[in-house]
């Protein structure tokens, strides 16, 4: 499909190569550039940059420091949109921290929290907000709504864009024992602005597949092609791999294969 930007994450350990690489349209920024990164000036000059840093937990209002940081990074990158996850990192009292991939409870209360706080953030940003779905390894009984319904209501209430993480959808389908295409069809695909695609490998702790900084399989690329065909507003596809273990060969070959799949 023409008109789709294909990119990956900026991995600083590959900065020298990325500063000269061909075939990459954009880079997503998971962390701010290091103060003395020698490759950053060339990276900033060469690429469209997408802000995909941790801004805050939108189940609670963002403080002024977090908002100022988000605005500063968005200005630095000249990003076309600002991305954040539907994630919960810490408990309300701040006593416990959770893994970043822990999803919110899909309840009416959490929906209203995310809607209220996302709207407040949107007012303070100069760029559109897009939100990324979080994978669920298991169902939480306290949830009241199916994830796709909860997400659809969020996007309808806020007008935000959807950053669709396909491996997250694929993993949920796997652990629910349903076909990925069937589960994908439940999501509000008309809201998708960007898609993420990545490798999935066997995880010994989970005793099942999970996301890894590895090349996407042919099956995952076929899933990507299907998803993009159903997302009329999609503007970008990003190879979601950000790790010191990622090699240049895997990064470049994955971007090339993603482009060919579209």
C-alpha positions as CSV (number, residue, x, y, z in Angstrom):
1,X,0.0,0.0,0.0
2,X,1.5,3.3,-1.0
3,X,1.6,6.4,1.2
4,X,2.4,4.5,4.4
5,X,5.6,5.6,6.3
6,X,7.7,2.6,7.4
7,X,10.1,3.0,10.2
8,X,11.5,1.7,13.5
9,X,12.7,2.8,16.9
10,X,15.8,4.8,17.4
11,X,18.3,2.5,19.0
12,X,21.3,4.6,20.1
13,X,23.8,1.7,19.9
14,X,23.0,1.6,16.2
15,X,23.1,5.4,15.9
16,X,26.1,5.5,13.5
17,X,24.4,3.2,11.0
18,X,21.0,4.7,11.3
19,X,22.5,8.1,10.6
20,X,23.3,6.9,7.1
21,X,20.7,4.1,6.5
22,X,18.4,4.1,3.6
23,X,14.9,2.7,3.4
24,X,13.7,4.0,6.8
25,X,11.1,6.8,6.7
26,X,10.7,7.5,10.4
27,X,12.1,6.7,13.8
28,X,10.1,6.4,17.0
29,X,11.8,7.9,20.1
30,X,11.3,5.7,23.3
31,X,13.8,7.8,25.3
32,X,15.2,11.3,24.9
33,X,18.6,11.5,23.1
34,X,21.6,11.3,25.4
35,X,23.2,14.7,26.0
36,X,26.4,13.7,24.2
37,X,25.0,11.3,21.5
38,X,27.3,12.1,18.6
39,X,24.7,10.8,16.1
40,X,21.7,12.7,17.3
41,X,22.2,15.8,15.1
42,X,22.2,13.7,11.9
43,X,19.3,11.6,13.2
44,X,17.2,14.7,13.9
45,X,18.0,16.2,10.5
46,X,17.4,13.0,8.5
47,X,14.2,11.5,9.9
48,X,10.6,12.2,10.8
49,X,10.6,11.5,14.6
50,X,7.6,10.1,16.5
51,X,7.3,10.8,20.2
52,X,6.7,7.5,22.0
53,X,8.1,8.1,25.4
54,X,6.5,7.5,28.8
55,X,4.5,10.7,29.5
56,X,2.5,9.5,32.5
57,X,-0.2,7.2,33.7
58,X,-3.5,8.5,32.4
59,X,-5.5,6.8,35.0
60,X,-4.4,9.9,37.1
61,X,-4.0,13.5,36.0
62,X,-0.6,14.4,34.7
63,X,1.3,17.0,36.8
64,X,2.7,20.2,35.4
65,X,6.2,18.7,35.2
66,X,5.0,15.8,33.1
67,X,3.1,18.0,30.7
68,X,6.0,20.4,30.3
69,X,8.3,17.4,29.5
70,X,5.8,16.1,26.9
71,X,5.6,19.5,25.2
72,X,9.3,19.9,25.2
73,X,10.0,16.5,23.6
74,X,7.2,17.1,21.1
75,X,8.9,20.4,20.1
76,X,12.3,18.8,20.0
77,X,11.2,16.0,17.7
78,X,8.7,18.1,15.7
79,X,6.6,15.0,16.0
80,X,3.4,14.7,13.9
81,X,1.6,13.1,16.9
82,X,2.3,12.2,20.6
83,X,1.9,8.5,21.6
84,X,1.2,7.0,25.0
85,X,0.1,3.6,26.3
86,X,-3.1,2.5,28.0
87,X,-0.8,1.3,30.8
88,X,-0.9,1.2,34.5
89,X,2.6,1.5,36.1
90,X,1.9,2.1,39.8
91,X,-0.9,1.8,42.4
92,X,-2.9,4.9,43.3
93,X,-1.0,5.4,46.6
94,X,2.3,5.1,44.8
95,X,3.6,2.3,47.0
96,X,3.9,-0.4,44.3
97,X,5.2,-0.3,40.7
98,X,4.0,-2.7,38.1
99,X,5.4,-3.8,34.7
100,X,4.6,-1.3,31.9
101,X,2.6,-3.8,30.0
102,X,0.0,-4.2,32.7
103,X,-3.3,-3.0,31.2
104,X,-6.0,-0.9,33.0
105,X,-9.1,-2.5,34.4
106,X,-11.7,-2.3,31.7
107,X,-14.3,-0.8,33.9
108,X,-16.6,2.3,33.6
109,X,-14.5,4.0,36.3
110,X,-11.2,3.5,34.6
111,X,-12.7,4.5,31.3
112,X,-13.9,7.8,32.7
113,X,-10.5,8.4,34.3
114,X,-8.6,7.8,31.0
115,X,-11.1,9.9,29.1
116,X,-10.9,12.8,31.5
117,X,-7.1,12.8,31.8
118,X,-6.5,12.3,28.1
119,X,-8.8,15.3,27.3
120,X,-6.8,17.4,29.7
121,X,-3.6,16.4,28.1
122,X,-4.9,17.0,24.6
123,X,-5.7,20.6,25.6
124,X,-2.0,21.2,26.6
125,X,-0.5,19.5,23.5
126,X,0.1,21.2,20.2
127,X,0.0,17.8,18.4
128,X,-2.6,15.1,18.2
129,X,-2.6,12.3,20.9
130,X,-2.6,8.7,19.9
131,X,-2.9,5.8,22.4
132,X,-1.5,2.3,22.1
133,X,-3.3,-0.9,23.3
134,X,-1.7,-3.0,25.9
135,X,-1.4,-6.8,25.8
136,X,-3.3,-8.9,28.3
137,X,-1.8,-12.3,29.3
138,X,-4.8,-13.1,31.4
139,X,-8.3,-11.8,31.9
140,X,-9.0,-9.8,35.1
141,X,-12.3,-10.7,36.6
142,X,-12.8,-7.1,37.9
143,X,-13.1,-5.9,34.3
144,X,-16.6,-5.0,33.2
145,X,-16.2,-4.5,29.4
146,X,-14.4,-6.3,26.6
147,X,-11.2,-4.5,25.8
148,X,-12.3,-3.5,22.2
149,X,-15.5,-2.0,23.5
150,X,-13.7,-0.1,26.2
151,X,-11.2,1.2,23.6
152,X,-13.9,2.2,21.1
153,X,-15.7,4.2,23.8
154,X,-12.5,5.9,24.8
155,X,-11.7,7.0,21.2
156,X,-15.3,8.1,20.6
157,X,-15.2,10.3,23.7
158,X,-11.7,11.8,23.1
159,X,-11.2,11.9,19.4
160,X,-7.7,10.6,19.9
161,X,-6.0,8.4,17.4
162,X,-5.3,4.7,17.8
163,X,-1.8,3.3,17.8
164,X,-2.6,-0.4,17.0
165,X,0.0,-2.8,18.4
166,X,-0.5,-5.9,16.3
167,X,1.7,-8.3,18.3
168,X,-0.4,-7.3,21.4
169,X,-3.6,-8.3,19.5
170,X,-2.0,-11.5,18.2
171,X,-0.9,-12.5,21.7
172,X,-4.3,-11.9,23.1
173,X,-5.9,-14.0,20.4
174,X,-3.4,-16.8,21.0
175,X,-4.1,-16.9,24.8
176,X,-7.9,-16.7,24.1
177,X,-7.6,-19.5,21.5
178,X,-9.3,-17.5,18.8
179,X,-8.0,-16.6,15.3
180,X,-6.1,-13.3,15.3
181,X,-8.1,-11.9,12.4
182,X,-11.3,-12.6,14.3
183,X,-10.1,-10.8,17.4
184,X,-8.7,-7.9,15.3
185,X,-12.1,-7.2,13.8
186,X,-13.5,-6.3,17.2
187,X,-11.2,-3.3,17.5
188,X,-12.0,0.3,16.3
189,X,-9.8,0.1,13.3
190,X,-11.2,3.2,11.7
191,X,-9.3,5.2,14.5
192,X,-5.9,3.7,13.7
193,X,-3.2,6.2,12.8
194,X,-0.1,4.1,13.4
195,X,0.6,0.4,13.6
196,X,3.4,-1.5,15.5
197,X,4.7,-4.8,14.4
198,X,7.4,-6.9,16.1
199,X,8.8,-10.4,16.6
200,X,7.2,-12.9,19.0
201,X,9.2,-15.7,20.6
202,X,8.8,-18.4,23.2
203,X,9.1,-17.1,26.7
204,X,10.3,-19.6,29.3
205,X,8.8,-17.8,32.2
206,X,5.4,-17.5,30.6
207,X,5.7,-20.9,28.9
208,X,4.3,-19.4,25.8
209,X,4.9,-16.7,23.2
210,X,5.7,-13.1,24.0
211,X,7.1,-10.0,22.4
212,X,10.9,-9.8,21.8
213,X,13.4,-7.6,19.8
214,X,13.3,-10.1,17.0
215,X,12.3,-10.1,13.4
216,X,8.6,-10.5,12.7
217,X,7.5,-13.8,11.3
218,X,5.9,-14.3,7.9
219,X,2.6,-14.9,9.7
220,X,2.9,-11.6,11.6
221,X,3.7,-9.8,8.4
222,X,0.6,-11.3,6.7
223,X,-1.4,-10.2,9.8
224,X,0.1,-6.7,9.3
225,X,-1.0,-6.6,5.6
226,X,-4.5,-7.6,6.6
227,X,-4.7,-5.0,9.4
228,X,-3.4,-2.1,7.2
229,X,-6.1,-3.0,4.6
230,X,-8.7,-2.5,7.3
231,X,-7.3,0.8,8.7
232,X,-8.3,3.5,6.3
233,X,-6.6,6.3,8.3
234,X,-3.2,4.5,8.8
235,X,-0.2,6.7,8.1
236,X,2.7,4.8,9.6
237,X,4.0,1.3,10.4
238,X,6.8,0.9,13.0
239,X,9.0,-2.1,13.6
240,X,8.7,-2.1,17.4
241,X,12.2,-3.2,18.7
242,X,14.1,-1.2,21.2
243,X,16.9,-3.1,22.9
244,X,20.7,-3.2,23.2
245,X,20.5,-6.7,21.9
246,X,18.9,-5.7,18.6
247,X,21.3,-6.1,15.7
248,X,21.5,-3.8,12.6
249,X,20.8,-6.8,10.3
250,X,17.6,-7.7,12.1
251,X,16.5,-4.0,12.1
252,X,17.2,-3.3,8.5
253,X,15.9,-6.6,7.2
254,X,12.7,-6.3,9.3
255,X,12.0,-2.8,7.9
256,X,12.6,-4.1,4.4
257,X,10.2,-7.0,4.8
258,X,7.6,-4.8,6.4
259,X,7.7,-2.5,3.4
260,X,7.4,-5.5,1.0
261,X,4.4,-6.8,3.0
262,X,2.5,-3.6,2.4
